[in-house]
Amino acid sequence: MICCQVMCVIGWVEMIGIWNIYFGHASKFRTSLTKQSALGGKVMKLIKHMIFVDIHDNKKLLINSLTGTMDEIDAPIYETLSKWQTCEEIVTENDLEAELLSNLQSRGYLVNNHEEEVAKKNEILKILRDEHVQMQKDQKTVVFVMTYDCNFRCPYCFEGDAYLKKEVIAPEQIDVALKFAGEGVQTICLFGGEPLLPKTRPTLEHLFKKAPDKTYQIFTNGYYLTEFLDLLLSINISQVLITLDGSEESHNSRRVLANGKPTFKKIMDGIEKCLENGINIRIRMNLDKTNYEEGIDLREKLLDKFSGYKDNLSFELATLIGDSYEERMDIITELYHTDVKHSFKDRERINDFITKKNSILDHLVYGRAIKPLYSYCYAHVDGMAFDPYGDIYPCLGCVGKERFSIGKYHPLIEFKENSIRNRNIEKIPECRDCTYSLLCGGGCPLGLNDSSDFFKPMCYSVKTLLHEELPIFYKEMEEGMKKTEEAVNSAY
């Protein structure tokens, strides 16, 4: 029997209010249309913004990249859709095809002509463009790279030898940056290098007095948490993000001081003191094939050890980019297996690395709407990281790499035209007619080999996500749902 089985029903059309949204399983209409043009004599066409993803057992996911909806289809439906894609006019051969066509229309896969499809996409783009421009005007977050210097020598550090640059951002630079960012700033992130070093304390004291009403987020290796506790308690902190890399032995072999001494116990003492004082802690773990089992085990032990601080402790278990794709996927799959053992309510708290990679995975796991992307991430919107050398960077992943600088703020203010901040899917020629563009936002430009032109697509990430990672998680979710259903049935 040919029918359109709906897996995920909330698309971004609900969010931006362009098309009607249909909830629940697609209605299974029976009609008497046979050998007729579809739907009351109208000449209908399938949209071009359809993406097919192989999952398993001859099943595919059909993704509508205009509306953000996903539907599970079987082989007969795929064959029918493939046939209709080449037709100038869709003609149904039987009642089942007529039913399928009706379901496709309700899910937004049909248009009267391709001009209508272009008009719908342009309407979406206009809304996204207006939001994008407004968000750039309403600067809500700034980052201060307090110094590139660091007391650690982690072998995998993405900043390389940036620690050789010893300058600390000056109080007058803080003042200039805050004035430039404007009164709308709500959150200030502290980054490095290492932001919590004895030599950064005077500037931090100046900043906290200058902006006492802001919310702070701190990215630190955690070594000096205890020494800075009095200062941290004087401000409003959303979270302090600290890295622990597995067991004490594994951590101390990777995250060592510049003099080679261990750091695990001192960091743990600082974490405990912060939690005791109500400071939110987020523990990140950088995992590879040598330590991922220890990392998972450490998380479970810390959840137990700090069970009294459930509202203040969260985790982010991430894979190292340097590993092969196959190794990273093995680790991510294992992480998923352990994550689902926790309650649905706790799952995001104990690891949001998997779902925050893309709103498609987030939609599958948590049911939140898939968001259309005008650009890849915040770096293209309101990302501003101010460093001690007067440079502005769009995101944490590229600070200190001058080719990614979007401009200067000190001693003079200037912006580059060819920069990540000005990048979006309307400015990247290859993205304008691409069926993936609203799902990927042009991809992460940090992966571009040629940084002399940022208006090029980085397609690898979204296509890898959809065609390699998504099938894995979809299958895992199906198996998890099946086990849950069996457990419920056995209870009765």
N, C-alpha and C positions, 0 to 999 in steps of 0.2 A: 504494500500500500504506500502510495506517495503522499506524505504529509510533512509539513514543515515543523519540526520539533524545536521549540524556542528554548534556548538555554539561558540567555541573559536578556532582560527586557528593558532595562533603563538605558537610554542613550542620552547624548548631550542635547538633543532637541528639546528635552524637558527643561534643561538649564537655560538655554538661550531663547526658547519660546518661538521656534520657527515652524516646526511641523507638529501635528498632533502626535501624542505618544500613546502607544497601546500597551497595556499591561497584561500579564498572564500569557498563557499559551495562545498562539494564533488560532483564530476561529477556524473550524474545519467545515467550510460551507460545501454543500452539495448543490451543484447547478446542472442545468440541462444544456449548457453550452457545448456544442460539438461542431468541430470544423467551422468555427466562427471567430471573427476578430474578438479579442478579449474585452471583457468588462463593458458591456453595453454598446459594442460597436466601436469603441474608442481604439485608436491605434496607439498601443503602449509599447514602450521600450524598457529594457533593463538598464539601470544606471551603470555608468562606467566605474563608479566608485564602489566596486565589489571586490573583496579580497577573499580568496579561498585558502584555508589552512588545513592541511592534512593532520588529522589527529590519530585515529587508530580504527581498526576493524572496518575499513572502507568508509569511515565517517569523515566529514569535514566540518570545519566551522566556517560559516559564511558571515563575513564582517561587512557591515555597511559603514564605510568610512566617512560618509556625509552625516549620518545620524548617530553614529556611535553604538549601534545595536549589533548583537551577535546572535546567530542562530545555528543550531546543529542540524546538518542535513546528511542524508544517506546517499549512496551511489546513484540510485535512480533519479533522485532530485538533481544531483550534480550533472548527470547526463542531459536532463531536460534543460537545465539552465545553460549549459554549454551550447545546446542547440539553439536556444532562444537568443543567445548573445550574438549570433551571426545573422539573425533575422531582421529584415527591415520592418516586419510587422509580425507580432506574436499571434499565432493561431493555435488554439487549444485543440487537442485531438480527442479528449475524453473528459469525463466528469472530474477525474482525479487531477488532471492538469488544470482544469478550471478552478478547482479548489486551491491548488497550489498558487495559481496566479492571484487569486483573491487574498491569500495570506501574504504574498509578496507585496501586494499593494498596501496592505495594512501596516507592513513593516518598512515602507518607504523605499522599496527597491525598484519601483516603476515610475516612469515619467512619460509625459505625452511626447516629448522630443528632447534631444540633448541640449537644446537652448534653454529649456526649463531647468535641466540639471545644472547648467552653468549659472543660471540666475539664482538658484538656491544656494550654490556654493558662494557666490558673490555676496549674497545676503549674510551668510555666516561670517565671511571674511570681514565684512563691514563692521559687524558687531564686535568681533574679536579685535579688529584694528582700533576701534574707538576705545575699547577697554584697555588695550595695550598702551595707547597714548596717554590715557588718564593715569594709569598705574606708573608710568615713567614720570609724570608730573608730581604724583603723590608719593614722594620718596619716604618709605616707612621703615626701611632697615639700612643700616650702614655697618661696615666692618672696619675695625682698626687692626692692622698688622702691627702689633706693638714693637716687634723686632723680628728679624729673620734668625737671630741668634737662638741657639737651643743647647740645653745641657745634656740632651740625649744624642745618641748616634745610632739610630735605627737603620738597619741595612736596606730596608725597602722604601725609605722616605721619598715621596714624590718630589720634594723640594730639592733633592740632591745636596749640593754643597752650599746651599743658600745660607747656612749657619755661619759661613765665613764673613757675611755682612753683619757687622756688630752694632750698627746704629739703633737707637731707640727713638720711636716717634716722639717729637717734642710737644710740649704743652701748646705752643702757638700753632702747631700743625693741627692739633686736635680742635682748637678754636676755629681755625679756618675751615676745616672739613665740616664741622657741625653747622656753621653758618651757611656754607654752600649747600648742604643737604636740606636745610630748611626746617621749619617748625613742625612738619608732619612726621618727623622721625619718631618711631615708637620703640624700636628694638636696636640695640647696639651689640654687635658680636665682637668678641676679643679673640684674636688669632695670632699665629706666629709662623715660623719658628715656635717659640714657647712664650706665651703672653705673661705667664706668672713666673718671672725671674726677679731676684732681688733688685736688679737695676731698673726694672720697669715700674717698680712700686711708686716712685714719685709722680710719674706721668699718670698712672692709674688713679692715684689720689686726686690729682687735678681733674681728671675726667669725671670721676664720681661726684665731685663737688660742682662741676660745670653742668652735669646732666643727671641730677639725683632722681628725677622722676621717670627715667627711662627703664625699660626692661632689658636685662643683660643676658647674653648667652656666651658661654666661655668654652673654648676648645683648648684643652690643656693636657699635658702628659700626666698631670696629677702629682708630680713630685713635691711641689711646694704648697699643696693644699692647706696643710696645717698652719704654715707660716702666714698664709694669706687669709685665714679664716675670719679674723676680725674685720678685714676690709670687705670680704664677701658678704658678711652679715649686715653691712651698712647699705647694701643696695638690693633692689628687687631682681632676683635671678629666675629665669624660666628654666634653665638647666645648665649643668656643667657636664660637658662631654669629655670622658676620660677613656684611654685605651688600655685594655689588659689583654695580652695575647696568650690565653690558655693557662696552663698550670704555672706554678711559681718557677719551675725549672725552665719551661719553654719561654715564658715571658722574659726571664732574666738572661736568656741567651739571645734575645732579639732587641728588647727595649732596655738598653744599658746606658749608664751615664758615659760621658765623654772619657772618663778615666777608667771605664770598664767595670765599675762596681754595679751591683744589682739594685733594682728599684721596686720590686713587687711589694715587699712588706711595708715600705714607707707609703706607697700609693694606697694600699689597703687601709692603713691607719687613717689617711686623709679622707678616704671615701666614707669610712665609718663615722668620723667626726662630722662631716658634712651632713650625712643622713640624720645623725642625732640632733642636728641644729635645723632640720627642716629644709635643707637645700636639695633640690632635685638633681639627681645624678643619672646620667645616661652612660652606660658602659659599652664602648665599641670594642669589638674583637676582630682583628685582621687575620683571617683564616686561610690556610693553604693545606696541602695534603699531609703536612707534617704535624699540624697542631689542631685540626678542626675537631677531632674527637675530644681533645682536652678542653677546647673552647666551649663546646656544648656541655661537657661535664661541669666546667667551672660555672657556667650560667646557672645550672640547676642547683649547685651548691650555694651560690650567692642568693638565689631566690629563697632558699631555705634559711640561710644565715640571716638575711635581712627581711624576713617575712613580715616583721612588724612595720616595715617602711614601704609597703606595697605601692602606695600612692606617690612615692618619691623616687622609685628606682625603675629604670627601663633599660633595654638592651638594643644593640644594633650589631648583628653578626654579619660581617661582610667578607667577601672573597678578595684576594689580592689579584690585581690586574695582571701581574707578571706570570701567573700560572696559565697553562693551556686552557682553551675553552672547555675541553672535555673534563679536565680536573675541576674547574670551577663549577660546571653543571653537576658533577657528582656531589660536590660539597653542598650546593644549593638544594639539591634533591634531598640529601640527608637532613639538612636544616629543616626543610618542609616537613619531613617525617616526624621530627622531634617537636616542631612547633605545634602541629595539630593535636599532640597529646595534651596540650593545655586547653583550657576553656576558650571558647570563642571570644569571650569578653577580654581575656588576658592576652590573647595572641598578638595583638598589635604592640602591646607594652613589652613583650618579651623578644620581639624582633620584627621591625617593619622594613628591614633591608630589602626583602624580596618584593613586597608590594610597592614600595616607593620607587622602584626602578621604572615603573610605568603604570599609568592609570588603568591599563587593560588588565594587568594582574591584580591590581587593587580591586577592580570591579568583580573579577572572578572570586576573590577571597572574601571581600567585605560587601559586595553588592552596590558600592557607590558608583555614581555615574561616571562613565568614561568622558574625560574632558577633552574638547578639541584644543589643539595647540596652534597658536599663531607663531610661536617661537619655542625653542626646545626647553628652556628653563628660565629661572629668575635672572640669570646672567644677562639675558637680552632685554630685561624689563627694568628692574631697579637694583641690579647687582652693583654695588660700589664698595670696594675694599681699598682703604687709604693706607699707604705704606710710609715708612720713614724717609723715603727718598723722593717724595712728592708725586709718586705715580698712583693712578687709580686703576684697579683691576676689576673685571666683571664678576669673578667668582673665586671661591677658595681654592679651586683646583688648579689655578694658573698664576697665583700670586708669585711675584718675583721673576716671572718669565716675561721679559720686556716686550717680546713680540705680541703678547696678548694684552698689553696695557691699552686702556681705552682713552687715556689722556693724562693730564697733570692737574693737580690742585694747588701746588706750592712749588716755587714762589708765585707762579702765574697760573691762571686757570685756562686750560685749553683741552679740546676734545678732538679725537681722530674721526674722520668720516668712515674710513675702512676699519670698522671695529665690530666686535661681537655684539655690543650694545645696539647697533643699528641693523642687526641681522634678523630676518623673519622670512616666512615662506613666500611672501609676495616679492621680496627682493632677491630671492634665489631663483634664477630662471628655470632650473630643472624641477623645482617644487611646484610651480604654478599649475601644471596640469597633472601632477602626480597623484595617484589614488591613495598613496600613503601619507601625504603631507600633513593632513589634519591629525594624524595619529602620532607623528614624530616631530613636527615642528622644525624640520630641516636637519635634525640630528645634532649631536654634540660637536661643536667646531674644534674642540681641543684635539680631536683625532685627525684633523686635516693635516696632510703632509706639507701643504703650501699655505703658510699663514700670511702670505702677502695679499691674499684675496679670501676674505671670510664669507663671501657670498657664493659659496659652493655647498652642495649637500653632503651630509655624512650619513649615508643610507644603511650602513652595516648594522647599526644598533637596533633599529626598529624591525628590519627584516629578520635579523637573528632572533629577536624576541618573539616575533609572531610565528615564524616557521620552524624554530628549533626549541625555544624555551616554552612557549605557550602550550604545545602539545604535551610536553612532559607534565606540566602543572595541571592541565585539564584532566589527564588520565589519573594523576594522583588524587585530584579532587573527586572524580567519579568513584574511585575505589574507596576513598574515605566516606563518601555519602552512602555507598553500598554497605559498608561495615556498620555505619550508624543505623541504617534502616534495619539491618539484620539484628542488631542489638535491641532496637526498640521492639521489633516483632517478637523476639525471644522473651522479652519481658512480659508479654501478654500470654 
